[in-house]
Amino acid sequence: MKNLLLLCTLLWITTPLYAQQWYKGNLHTHSLWSDGDDYPEMIMAWYKASGYHFVGLSDHNTLQDGEKWRWIPKAPERRRAFERYLHQYGPEWVVYEKRGGDSLGVRLKTFKEYVPLFQEAGRFLILPSEEISASYAGKPIHLNATNIKGFIPVQRGNSVTEVMQSNIDAVLAQRRITGQPMFPHINHPNFHFAINTQDMQGLKNERFFEVFNGHPDVFNYGDSSHVNLETMWDQINLHYVQIGQPLMYGLATDDSHNYLFFGLKYANTGRGWVMVRTDSLHGGAIVEAMEAGQFYATTGVEIEDLAQSSQAIAFRIKTQPGIEYKVQFIGVLKGKTQSEVLKEINIKGNDPATVSYTLRGDEWFVRAKISSNKDKFNPYFPGDFEIAWTQPVAPFHLPALATVAPLRNAHAHNDYEHNRPLHDALAQGFTSVEADVYLMGDSLYVAHHKPFYRDPARTLEQLYLRPLRAHIQRTGGKVYAGFTDPFYLFIDLKTAADSTYLALEKVLQRYVDILQNCTNKKCSTAPVQIVLSGNRPIEKLSKQPMRYATLDGRPGDLGKKIAPALMPIISDNYRNQFKWLGSGEMPADEKQKLNDLVKRVHAEGKKLRLWASPENEKVWETLRQAGVDLLNTDRLEELRVFLTPKK
């Protein structure tokens, strides 16, 4: 009963208030477009008929476009595969050519051609994917890119970590440029033992790797000289949580290549997959739900309900009669360096199957592994049973701030994209941060682009307001000890101004103890000032006699006699004003323009912020000398070093 109550409570707290369901998917698959042995249509037909909801057909270094012919070997099984393909789809669909000597060529269908045969709203989705296959010193270094917009060329590097990082960065660059949710994941680290734990620990902005891969040559379980992938996973996460990086999540995939023969020595379908919980079968929703940890990896064990937070894990197993299950909660305790089983529960198929673990506070992180005694059909390794893995959770580890000096000129632009939104900026002494906000339903979600998945952990309240209040309470009523200036929380409204502000007002009312309230003449001395940017509700705020938000101004607002208590900041895109990027000295005419702008802003008792300014010390120094009040950056540590007085 206690476990069931905890599960219900966690589900209420962590699950969005809209319909969600589980979707089954495989993110690593190959066809004749690279080194698979069957046609894309035949492969997709199997996955759809087998109850999968989404698949990433991730051939090596290709997006399955353009004209590609495969000459089919004379081996009987390869010719029979062609005959099945021709019989299934007919000569009107299959383009092939026979030549002398019994040679047979087939033109492979492109992604755009075959997808419409299978894709079905709410039932089956094919994610554009690519296995980016690089190498270093003869070691194969492979990453999958899921839900990509276009082909991503292989990137090189001077070490294993550097090769991985350069390809991770290429995927994330495409995401930022296109706005399409996508992610990279590291494939089979123990394939040729190319990638070790230290290589993985050196990565930035990588959230996923394969803890299980169904290919027979990938050494998931290690060998006498190499760790198994679960041990590697735990060592990666111990390092990540200690340095403030997000936890690495574990995937199970098929990495299927072989569709004509089945057995231990073949890379077959149906060996490993992920179950993702989200509200829609859409590429963006799948990606964002997985980034939120709303999934588990499995080779067959099913979970019906799963709730996770930084305080607890709780779930209900979908048991089968006669099958026994062993649930292990695995983690690393503070003061230790190796993972261990922290709690173990044995369940028989007819027993209640709701289990939970509540973190005590002395764990670095905890994850769950559910093992059954049910034989895995067509296993990866002889004697394998069906298993599932939940994603790890960790208590929030606050950065130490006792010795941090506040930097009055430091503004974190896309603050929410850092590993620990708000807290990373606080750890560097920043006194101004910015969050982009979308109104979806009744909630305000923080994101660079409108989210597909409504993650309850990424609301304005959860990421900023609640932790700000807790931080201020810990530090005696100030953001920084002895710091009396306001801490600016810029909120960039991305949806309609008035409706978004109406929802925001309701949220702000819950935090009036830390927020400045302003009239048209002055603001109170509370530690935090809200500044609204983007779609600004200018008229609505102007008519309010008292409010808990102010406006981010534009140069065009100067001279309109708008009081600083209503509009304390004037902001503009640096490139709207200047062309100089930091090479040599700023041209005299631009420097004069800068000085004039600063003078006009300060004459009205306001502060100046220039966003999208070049991120280099030459530009920062020029802006600071001219009197620009807030230096805009995404490079927190670099700006902190620049602004810190040299001893």
C-alpha positions in Angstrom: 0.0 0.0 0.0 2.9 2.4 0.9 4.5 1.8 -2.5 1.2 2.3 -4.3 0.5 5.6 -2.5 4.0 6.8 -3.3 3.5 5.9 -7.0 0.2 7.8 -7.1 1.7 10.8 -5.4 4.7 10.9 -7.8 2.5 10.4 -10.8 0.4 13.4 -9.7 3.5 15.6 -9.2 5.5 14.5 -12.2 3.0 13.7 -14.9 1.5 16.5 -17.0 -2.3 17.0 -16.7 -3.1 15.8 -20.2 -3.4 12.4 -21.8 -0.3 10.3 -22.2 0.5 6.8 -23.3 3.5 4.5 -23.8 5.1 4.3 -27.3 7.4 1.5 -28.2 10.4 2.3 -30.5 13.8 1.2 -31.8 16.3 3.9 -32.6 19.1 1.9 -34.3 18.3 0.0 -37.5 20.1 -0.7 -40.8 19.0 -1.6 -44.3 20.5 -2.2 -47.7 21.2 1.6 -47.8 24.3 0.6 -45.8 25.3 -2.8 -44.3 21.8 -4.3 -43.6 20.6 -7.2 -45.8 17.0 -6.3 -46.5 15.0 -3.5 -48.1 13.7 -0.6 -46.0 10.1 -1.4 -46.8 10.4 -5.0 -45.6 12.1 -3.9 -42.4 9.5 -1.2 -41.6 6.7 -3.7 -42.4 8.1 -6.0 -39.7 8.4 -3.3 -37.0 4.9 -2.0 -37.7 3.4 -5.5 -37.7 5.3 -6.3 -34.5 3.6 -3.5 -32.4 6.3 -0.9 -32.6 5.1 2.7 -32.8 8.3 4.4 -34.0 11.6 3.4 -35.7 14.8 5.2 -36.6 16.2 3.6 -39.8 19.8 4.8 -39.1 22.0 3.7 -42.0 25.7 4.6 -41.9 26.5 8.1 -43.1 23.4 8.5 -45.2 19.9 9.8 -45.0 18.6 7.5 -47.7 18.1 10.1 -50.4 19.3 10.3 -54.0 19.5 7.4 -56.4 21.1 4.2 -55.1 21.3 0.9 -56.7 22.3 -2.4 -55.0 23.5 -5.3 -57.1 22.1 -8.4 -55.4 24.5 -11.3 -54.8 23.6 -14.7 -56.4 23.5 -16.3 -52.9 20.1 -18.1 -52.7 19.0 -16.3 -49.6 19.6 -12.9 -51.1 17.7 -13.8 -54.3 14.8 -15.2 -52.2 14.8 -11.9 -50.3 14.4 -10.0 -53.6 11.6 -12.3 -54.7 9.7 -11.7 -51.4 10.2 -8.0 -51.9 8.9 -8.1 -55.5 6.0 -10.3 -54.5 5.1 -8.0 -51.6 5.2 -4.7 -53.4 4.8 -5.6 -57.1 6.7 -4.6 -60.3 5.0 -1.2 -60.4 6.8 -0.3 -57.1 10.1 -2.3 -57.3 12.6 -0.9 -59.8 15.1 -3.5 -60.9 17.3 -4.4 -63.8 18.6 -7.8 -65.0 21.7 -8.0 -67.1 23.8 -10.8 -68.6 25.4 -13.3 -66.3 22.3 -13.4 -64.1 23.3 -10.0 -62.5 20.4 -8.3 -60.7 20.3 -4.6 -59.7 17.6 -3.0 -57.5 17.1 0.7 -57.0 16.5 1.4 -53.4 13.5 3.5 -52.4 14.4 6.8 -50.7 13.2 7.9 -47.3 10.6 10.2 -48.9 9.4 7.4 -51.1 8.9 4.6 -48.5 7.8 6.5 -45.5 4.2 7.2 -46.8 3.6 3.5 -47.1 3.9 3.0 -43.3 3.5 6.3 -41.5 0.2 6.5 -39.8 -0.9 9.3 -37.4 -1.0 8.0 -33.8 0.1 4.5 -34.8 3.5 4.4 -36.6 6.2 6.9 -37.1 9.5 6.7 -38.9 12.1 9.1 -37.6 14.7 10.5 -40.0 18.0 9.1 -38.6 21.6 8.5 -39.4 24.4 6.5 -37.8 27.3 9.0 -38.0 30.2 6.5 -38.4 33.6 8.0 -37.6 36.9 6.6 -36.4 40.1 7.5 -34.5 43.3 5.6 -34.7 41.5 2.6 -36.2 38.7 2.6 -33.5 35.1 2.8 -34.8 33.3 5.7 -33.2 29.6 5.6 -34.0 26.8 8.0 -32.9 23.2 7.9 -33.9 21.4 11.2 -34.7 17.6 10.9 -34.3 14.8 13.0 -35.9 17.3 15.0 -37.9 16.4 17.6 -40.5 19.2 16.9 -43.0 22.3 14.8 -43.5 25.1 15.4 -41.1 28.6 14.8 -42.4 31.2 13.0 -40.3 33.3 15.2 -38.1 36.9 14.5 -37.2 39.0 15.0 -34.1 42.3 14.4 -32.4 41.1 11.9 -29.8 38.2 9.5 -29.2 36.5 12.1 -27.0 37.1 14.9 -29.5 35.7 12.9 -32.4 32.5 12.1 -30.4 32.2 15.7 -29.2 32.6 17.2 -32.7 29.8 15.0 -34.0 27.6 15.7 -31.0 28.2 19.4 -31.6 27.2 19.0 -35.3 23.9 17.4 -34.4 23.1 20.0 -31.8 24.1 22.8 -34.2 21.6 21.5 -36.7 19.0 21.5 -33.9 19.7 25.1 -33.0 19.7 26.3 -36.6 16.5 24.4 -37.7 14.6 24.4 -34.4 13.7 20.8 -34.9 14.1 18.6 -31.7 16.7 16.0 -32.3 19.4 14.3 -30.2 22.7 12.3 -30.7 23.4 9.1 -28.8 26.6 7.1 -28.4 26.4 3.7 -29.9 27.9 0.4 -28.5 30.9 1.8 -26.6 32.4 -1.7 -26.3 32.3 -2.4 -30.1 36.0 -3.1 -30.7 36.4 -1.6 -27.2 36.8 1.7 -29.0 35.3 4.0 -26.3 36.1 3.7 -22.6 34.6 5.3 -19.5 37.1 8.2 -19.4 36.2 9.0 -23.1 32.6 9.2 -22.1 33.2 11.2 -19.0 34.8 13.9 -21.1 31.7 14.6 -23.2 29.5 17.7 -23.0 25.8 18.0 -23.9 25.4 14.2 -24.5 22.4 12.7 -22.7 22.1 9.2 -24.2 24.1 6.1 -24.8 23.3 2.4 -25.5 23.4 0.4 -22.3 22.2 -2.5 -24.4 22.7 -3.1 -28.1 21.5 -6.3 -29.8 24.4 -6.8 -32.2 26.4 -9.9 -31.3 29.8 -8.2 -31.5 29.4 -5.3 -29.2 30.4 -6.8 -25.8 27.6 -5.3 -23.7 28.8 -7.4 -20.8 32.5 -6.5 -21.2 35.2 -9.1 -20.9 38.1 -9.9 -18.5 39.8 -6.6 -19.4 36.8 -4.2 -20.0 33.9 -3.2 -17.9 30.3 -4.0 -18.8 28.1 -1.2 -20.0 26.1 -0.9 -16.8 29.3 -0.3 -14.8 30.4 2.2 -17.4 27.0 3.9 -17.1 27.3 4.3 -13.4 30.8 5.6 -13.6 29.8 8.2 -16.2 26.9 9.4 -14.1 29.0 9.6 -10.9 31.4 11.9 -12.8 28.6 13.9 -14.3 26.6 14.5 -11.2 29.8 15.6 -9.3 30.6 18.2 -11.9 27.0 19.4 -12.4 26.2 17.8 -15.7 22.9 16.2 -16.5 22.7 12.5 -16.0 23.3 10.2 -18.9 20.3 8.1 -19.9 20.5 4.5 -21.1 18.9 3.1 -24.3 18.3 -0.4 -25.5 18.4 -0.9 -29.3 18.4 -3.6 -31.9 21.2 -2.4 -34.1 19.5 -4.8 -36.5 21.4 -5.7 -39.7 20.3 -9.2 -40.5 16.7 -10.1 -41.6 17.3 -13.2 -43.6 18.8 -15.5 -40.9 18.2 -15.6 -37.2 20.3 -16.7 -34.2 23.0 -15.7 -31.8 25.5 -14.8 -34.5 23.2 -12.4 -36.3 22.1 -8.8 -35.5 18.4 -9.4 -35.5 15.2 -7.4 -34.7 13.3 -7.5 -31.5 16.2 -7.6 -29.0 16.0 -4.2 -27.3 13.8 -1.1 -27.4 12.7 1.9 -25.5 9.2 2.7 -24.1 8.5 6.4 -24.2 5.6 8.1 -22.4 4.3 11.2 -24.0 1.1 12.7 -25.3 1.6 12.3 -29.1 3.4 10.1 -31.6 5.4 13.0 -33.0 9.2 13.2 -33.5 9.4 16.4 -31.4 7.4 14.8 -28.6 9.4 11.6 -28.6 12.7 13.5 -28.4 11.6 15.9 -25.7 10.0 13.2 -23.6 13.2 11.2 -23.7 15.2 14.2 -22.8 12.9 14.6 -19.8 13.7 11.0 -18.8 10.1 9.8 -19.5 11.1 6.4 -20.8 12.7 3.1 -19.9 14.9 0.7 -21.8 13.9 -3.0 -22.1 14.5 -6.4 -23.7 11.1 -7.6 -22.7 10.0 -6.6 -19.2 7.1 -4.1 -19.3 6.3 -1.3 -16.8 2.8 0.0 -16.6 3.2 3.1 -14.5 6.5 4.8 -13.8 7.1 8.0 -11.8 10.5 9.5 -11.0 11.7 12.6 -9.3 14.8 13.8 -7.6 13.4 12.3 -4.4 12.0 8.9 -5.4 11.4 6.2 -8.1 8.2 4.2 -8.1 6.7 1.9 -10.7 4.4 -1.0 -11.3 5.6 -4.0 -13.3 3.3 -5.7 -15.8 3.8 -9.2 -14.4 3.2 -12.5 -16.1 1.9 -15.6 -14.4 4.6 -18.0 -13.4 7.4 -15.4 -14.0 9.6 -14.2 -11.2 11.1 -10.7 -11.1 14.0 -9.2 -9.2 14.0 -5.4 -8.8 17.4 -3.8 -7.9 17.8 -0.2 -7.0 21.4 0.6 -7.9 23.3 3.7 -7.1 26.5 5.2 -5.8 26.6 6.5 -2.2 28.4 9.7 -1.2 31.9 8.8 0.0 32.1 5.8 -2.3 33.3 5.4 -5.9 31.5 2.2 -7.1 27.8 1.5 -7.6 26.0 -1.1 -5.5 22.6 -2.5 -4.9 20.9 -0.3 -2.4 17.6 -2.2 -2.2 16.4 -5.5 -3.7 12.9 -6.8 -4.0 11.8 -10.2 -5.3 8.3 -10.5 -6.9 6.4 -13.5 -8.2 4.0 -13.1 -11.1 0.9 -13.2 -8.9 2.3 -10.8 -6.3 1.6 -7.1 -6.1 4.1 -5.5 -8.4 4.3 -1.9 -7.3 7.8 -1.0 -6.0 9.5 2.2 -4.9 12.7 3.7 -3.6 12.9 6.9 -1.7 16.2 8.7 -1.8 17.7 9.3 1.7 20.0 12.1 0.6 23.3 10.2 0.8 23.1 8.9 -2.8 24.7 10.5 -5.8 22.1 8.9 -8.0 19.8 5.9 -8.2 18.4 3.8 -11.0 16.3 0.6 -11.1 17.0 -2.7 -12.9 14.2 -5.2 -13.3 15.3 -8.7 -14.1 13.0 -11.6 -14.9 13.5 -15.4 -15.1 11.8 -15.4 -18.5 14.1 -16.6 -21.3 14.7 -13.9 -23.9 13.5 -15.1 -27.4 16.4 -15.0 -29.9 18.7 -13.4 -27.3 21.8 -11.3 -27.7 23.8 -13.7 -25.5 23.2 -17.3 -24.5 21.1 -17.6 -21.4 19.8 -14.0 -21.5 16.6 -13.3 -19.6 14.2 -10.4 -20.2 15.3 -7.2 -18.4 14.3 -3.5 -18.1 16.2 -0.4 -16.9 14.7 2.8 -15.6 16.6 6.1 -16.0 18.7 7.3 -13.1 17.6 10.1 -10.8 19.7 12.3 -8.6 19.0 14.7 -5.7 19.7 18.2 -6.7 23.2 19.2 -5.8 23.5 22.9 -5.2 26.7 24.7 -6.3 28.7 26.2 -3.4 28.0 30.0 -3.4 29.5 31.1 -0.1 32.6 32.6 -1.8 30.9 33.8 -5.0 31.3 37.5 -5.8 28.3 39.1 -7.5 29.0 40.6 -11.0 26.7 43.6 -11.6 27.4 43.5 -15.4 26.8 39.8 -16.0 23.7 38.6 -17.9 23.0 35.0 -18.8 21.2 35.1 -22.1 19.8 31.6 -22.9 20.2 30.6 -19.3 17.8 27.7 -19.5 20.1 25.9 -21.9 22.8 25.4 -19.3 23.1 22.2 -17.4 21.6 23.7 -14.2 19.4 26.6 -15.2 19.7 29.5 -12.8 22.1 27.7 -10.6 25.0 27.6 -13.1 24.6 31.4 -13.4 24.5 31.9 -9.7 27.6 29.8 -9.3 29.4 32.2 -11.6 28.1 35.3 -9.8 25.7 36.5 -12.5 23.1 39.0 -11.4 20.8 38.7 -14.4 19.3 35.7 -16.3 16.9 35.3 -19.1 14.2 32.6 -19.8 12.1 32.2 -22.9 8.5 31.3 -22.0 5.6 29.7 -23.9 2.1 29.7 -22.6 0.6 26.2 -23.3 -2.7 25.5 -21.7 -2.5 27.1 -18.3 1.2 26.6 -17.8 4.3 28.6 -18.7 7.0 26.4 -20.2 10.7 27.4 -20.6 12.2 26.5 -23.9 14.1 28.0 -26.9 11.4 26.8 -29.3 7.8 25.9 -28.6 8.0 22.5 -26.9 6.2 19.4 -28.2 6.4 17.7 -24.8 5.1 19.6 -21.8 7.7 18.7 -19.2 6.4 19.6 -15.7 10.0 20.0 -14.6 10.6 22.8 -17.1 8.0 25.4 -16.2 9.0 28.9 -15.2 8.0 28.1 -11.6 10.0 24.9 -11.3 13.1 26.2 -13.1 13.3 29.7 -11.7 10.8 31.1 -9.2 10.7 28.2 -6.8 14.5 27.7 -6.7 15.1 31.5 -6.5 12.9 31.7 -3.4 14.6 28.7 -1.8 18.1 30.2 -2.6 17.1 33.6 -1.1 15.8 32.0 2.0 19.1 30.1 2.5 21.1 33.3 2.0 19.3 35.5 4.5 16.9 37.3 2.2 19.4 38.3 -0.6 20.5 36.6 -3.8 24.1 37.2 -2.7 25.2 38.2 0.7 25.6 41.9 0.9 24.3 42.5 -2.6 21.6 45.2 -2.6 21.0 45.7 -6.3 18.1 43.9 -7.9 18.6 40.5 -9.4 17.0 40.6 -12.9 14.9 37.8 -14.1 14.2 38.5 -17.8 11.2 36.6 -19.0 10.9 36.6 -22.8 7.3 36.1 -23.7 7.1 34.0 -26.8 3.3 33.7 -27.0 0.7 36.4 -27.2 1.5 39.2 -24.8 -1.7 39.8 -22.9 -2.8 36.1 -22.4 0.7 35.1 -21.4 1.0 38.0 -19.0 -2.3 37.1 -17.5 -1.1 33.6 -16.8 2.2 35.0 -15.5 0.5 37.3 -13.1 -1.2 34.4 -11.4 2.2 32.7 -10.9 4.0 35.8 -9.7 1.3 36.3 -7.0 2.7 33.2 -5.3 6.2 34.8 -5.0 5.5 38.3 -3.9 7.8 37.8 -0.9 10.9 37.9 -3.2 9.6 40.1 -6.0 9.8 43.8 -6.3 6.4 45.5 -6.6 6.5 48.7 -8.7 4.3 51.7 -9.2 5.0 54.3 -11.9 7.3 56.1 -9.5 9.3 53.5 -7.7 9.9 49.8 -7.0 10.3 48.1 -3.6 13.6 46.8 -2.4 12.8 43.1 -2.7 15.7 41.1 -4.1 14.3 40.1 -7.5 13.0 42.3 -10.3 11.0 40.7 -13.2 11.7 42.2 -16.6 9.3 41.3 -19.5 10.8 41.0 -23.0 9.7 39.6 -26.3 5.9 40.1 -26.8 5.6 42.8 -24.2 2.2 43.7 -22.6 3.0 47.4 -22.7 -0.5 48.8 -22.5 -1.6 46.4 -19.8 1.4 47.1 -17.5 1.2 50.8 -18.1 -2.4 50.9 -16.8 -1.6 48.9 -13.6 -1.1 51.1 -10.6 1.0 48.4 -8.9 2.6 45.4 -10.6 5.2 42.6 -10.0 6.8 43.0 -13.4 8.6 45.7 -15.5 9.2 46.1 -19.2 12.4 45.5 -21.2 12.6 48.7 -23.4 13.9 49.3 -26.9 15.9 52.2 -28.2 12.7 53.4 -29.8 11.2 53.8 -26.4 13.7 56.4 -25.4 12.3 59.9 -25.2 8.7 58.8 -24.5 8.9 59.7 -20.8 8.5 56.1 -19.7 9.5 55.9 -16.0 12.4 53.7 -15.0 10.1 52.0 -12.5 8.1 50.7 -15.5 11.0 50.3 -18.0 14.3 49.9 -16.1 16.3 48.4 -19.0 16.8 49.3 -22.7 17.8 46.3 -24.8 18.7 45.8 -28.5 20.3 43.3 -30.7 24.0 44.4 -31.0 23.9 43.8 -34.7 21.1 46.3 -35.1 23.5 49.0 -34.0 27.0 47.9 -34.9 28.9 45.9 -37.5 32.2 45.6 -35.6 32.8 42.1 -34.3 36.0 42.6 -32.3 38.8 42.7 -34.9 41.1 45.6 -34.3 39.5 48.7 -32.8 35.9 49.7 -33.0 35.4 52.2 -35.9 35.2 55.8 -34.6 31.7 56.4 -36.0 30.4 53.2 -34.3 32.1 54.1 -31.0 30.5 57.5 -31.1 27.1 55.9 -31.8 27.7 53.5 -28.8 28.6 56.4 -26.5 25.6 58.4 -27.6 23.3 55.4 -27.0 24.7 54.8 -23.5 24.3 58.5 -22.7 20.7 58.6 -23.8 19.8 55.5 -21.8 21.6 56.7 -18.6 20.0 60.1 -18.9 16.6 58.5 -18.4 17.9 56.6 -15.3 17.9 53.2 -17.2 20.4 50.5 -17.9 21.6 49.3 -21.3 21.8 45.7 -22.5 23.0 44.7 -26.0 22.1 41.0 -26.7 23.7 38.8 -29.4 27.0 40.7 -29.0 30.1 38.9 -30.2 31.4 36.7 -27.4 35.0 37.9 -27.0 36.9 40.0 -24.5 37.7 42.8 -27.0 34.0 43.5 -27.5 33.2 43.1 -23.8 35.9 45.5 -22.8 34.8 48.1 -25.4 31.1 47.8 -24.2 32.1 48.0 -20.5 34.3 51.1 -21.0 31.5 52.8 -22.8 29.2 52.1 -19.9 27.0 49.3 -21.2 25.4 47.9 -18.0 24.7 44.3 -18.8 27.1 42.2 -20.9 25.2 39.4 -22.6 26.6 35.9 -22.9 26.0 32.2 -23.1 29.6 31.6 -22.0 29.2 32.0 -18.3 32.7 31.1 -17.0 34.5 33.1 -19.7 32.5 36.3 -18.8 33.0 35.6 -15.1 36.8 35.4 -15.6 36.7 38.6 -17.6 34.7 40.6 -15.1 36.6 39.4 -12.0 39.2 41.9 -10.9 42.7 40.6 -11.5 44.9 40.2 -8.4 
